[in-house]
Amino acid sequence: MDPRHFTLAQANRTLPFVTRVVGDLVAKAAEYRRLDAQRRELATGAKTAEAEQVERRMERLQGELEKLAAELGPIGCELKDLDRGLIDFPARLGEESIYLCWKAGEARIDFWHTLDSGFAGRRPIAELPAAVRGE
C-alpha cells in the first residue's frame, strides 16, 4: 500500500493533535531516561525496593510511549527523533518523494527535505513550488 502523501495544508492541520502527542512523548522519554540513569545508579548495590519500583515505572513508561507513538500511525506521519520531537510528513515534489519536516516547538511546518538528506538537509518551505505548498 502506498503511504499517504500530505500537502502542506493537510500536514499543518494535523499539528494540534501531533503537537499534543509529541509533547507527551518527549516528556515521557525524558522521564524514562532519568529513571534509567537512576536504575543504573541503584544497580551498583543490592537489589532494593526502590530499584524494583524504578524498574516497574520504566516498564509502565515503555508501554505509555508505545501507545502514544501508535497514535501517530493513523495520521500517516513518521516519528523520526523522539528526543527532539522530530516528525516527517511524506509528500511529493513532482514524482519525487520528500518529507515535510516539523520539530516540537515549531508553530507550523516551515521546512522540507529529501528522503536521504534527513534533518541536516532541511530547507525552507518557501523553496517549494506553490502547488506543493498548497497555494
Long-range contacts (C-beta under 8 A, 24 or more apart in sequence): 3-76, 3-90, 4-76, 4-90, 5-90, 5-91, 5-92, 5-97, 6-76, 6-77, 6-89, 6-90, 6-91, 6-100, 7-91, 7-132, 7-134, 8-91, 8-100, 8-109, 8-125, 8-128, 8-132, 8-133, 8-134, 9-134, 10-134, 11-77, 11-89, 11-91, 11-100, 11-102, 11-109, 12-108, 12-109, 14-75, 14-77, 14-89, 15-102, 15-108, 15-109, 17-75, 18-72, 18-75, 18-77, 18-87, 18-102, 19-104, 21-68, 21-71, 21-72, 22-79, 22-85, 22-87, 22-104, 23-85, 23-104, 24-68, 25-65, 25-68, 25-69, 25-79, 25-82, 25-85, 26-82, 26-83, 26-84, 26-85, 26-104, 28-61, 28-64, 28-65, 28-68, 29-65, 29-82, 29-83, 31-61, 32-58, 32-61, 32-62, 32-65, 35-61, 80-118, 80-119, 81-119, 84-119, 86-119, 91-132, 92-132, 93-128, 93-129, 93-132, 100-125
